[in-house]
């Protein structure tokens, strides 16, 4: 059981500005897409913008990780390696990668994090990744708490776990549905999200088992009630999903997890936060109020039927009550919370589709809608846009301050300011000035302390000022303010320059890969990746599907989500419901049919291209 070490809150950054927001709202680290080759191709960022984010993050000794986690083609290798060196020179703290070919490519001495796309599920595989040079492994989302404990027992590599956000139904790196359907590969950062579409479930005779449902769409992950369990199991980094989400989601979820982690740290003296600064929030975060398909803890404590979102793949928001009566635009409701003018509501219509409406006027249990809606009594209501909450987020002045103690000493030239921050970092600066003895020493001392503590918009808060001068000096408030501003600006630069970035020199070795043969699921798309597996005593039997495009008979998805279990047909679970349909089952989107296979021994469902 892990009881010591730093605990990191890792937030997504769509852009450099979003990353700066995440740092200000409490993130210890952020992950952001490189100019190219990130698993969210739509949100690449320039080297200059990433450098701007790095400067801000390093002020708080927070870290910036670069998402570089697509598979690469041969003609991209040279550009990819050049970009990696540029990112390292810009100050990036780590590189998140999937393509093993990069380990053969001559990288700078930067930390490597094994993306969840490398299918980090098995303890033996994770030990291998540690031995070949990875500093951190991002675990598969499907792992149970017990599996995480077992991994932690057999490896010393840092372990990162997703704790919040959207869930891919397939094990990461092992999904080829989007690639096979339209050439948009998730392993290349352009997934079309076919798992969020509606499907019919058919049996072997073509009978409809389930019609027009989002059968592969899952609720979102929320492990905020399980952070202590995860930390004790060996997780050192808690990751929020969402590089495509907006700033409201980013502020709200980062604030939520910052507060939950800080509360956990108070009772666990062996653990410490991974960066500097205290965040002063001016709102109460609530993850249900920004993008949410509903939530579950997925498989953390084993399998449950509370993980699916068959009705919709969109954000439903928070449950707020039920309809009592409706008459066109006028609605009477029984609410569990206060509704506001301009709120957005959602409900499931009689045909099962998610519908929305805007509230023009909210007066207690009476609502006037912007447009007429037919909503039967008893219909549950959800709020997916809380107008007042979003206005509060938009106007938020949340700040993050680094604690600082000051000493003021007299020196030959004038005064010396010496500071020590909450991380123990020290900085001092001399200020030449004309010494004039104060006529009122006590008042001079009080003025000096008061003015030095007015830190304003700076990233610091002065927690104490100790005056060590021999002769109390008279200093005008304007002079003190100039000293303070200069000192704090230079201390900030000092912290940035002395950010503790790790240097990791990579050495190739011949550690045996856990498997002797690597098929298309190894996602080998270039000569260096093939060379990597050969070095590690494995034969590459098939190229990545993005290269071969040979889909026939291939397993396109590997899932712990199981439709037989969700529908009550599981042969292991005696739910009392009989399966009167003949297998195999198929998923149909109206254009294609995909065969489902059930590996009951491993408790997995697979989807095949036949």
Protein Blocks (a to p, Z undefined) as FASTA:
>chain_A
ZZbdcdddddddfblmlmmmmmmnopabdcdddfbhpablklccdfklmmmmmmmmmmno
pacdddfbbccdfklmmmmmmmmmmmmmnopabdcdfblmlmmnopafddddddfklopa
bfklmmmmmmnopabdcddfkbcfklmmmmmmmpcbdcdddfbdcddfbdghiacklmmm
nopafklopaghlmlpccddddfkopafbghiafkbccdddfklmmmmmmmnopabdcde
hfkbcfklmmmmmmmmmmmmmmmmmmmmkbccfbecddddfbdcdfklmccebjaehjmn
opafklbcfkbccdebjafbdcfbdehjaccdddfbdcdehiacddddfkopacddddfb
dghjaccdfbdcdddehiacddfbdfklmmmmmmpccdcdddddddddddfklpacdddd
fkopacdddddddddddfblmlmmmmmmmmmmmnojafbdcfbdcdfbfbdcdddfklmm
mmmmmmmmmmmmmmmmmpccddddddddfbdcfbfbdcfknopabfklmmmmmmnopacf
bdcfklnopaghpafbdcfbdfklmnopafklcghpacfbdcdddddehjaccdddddfk
nopaddddZZ
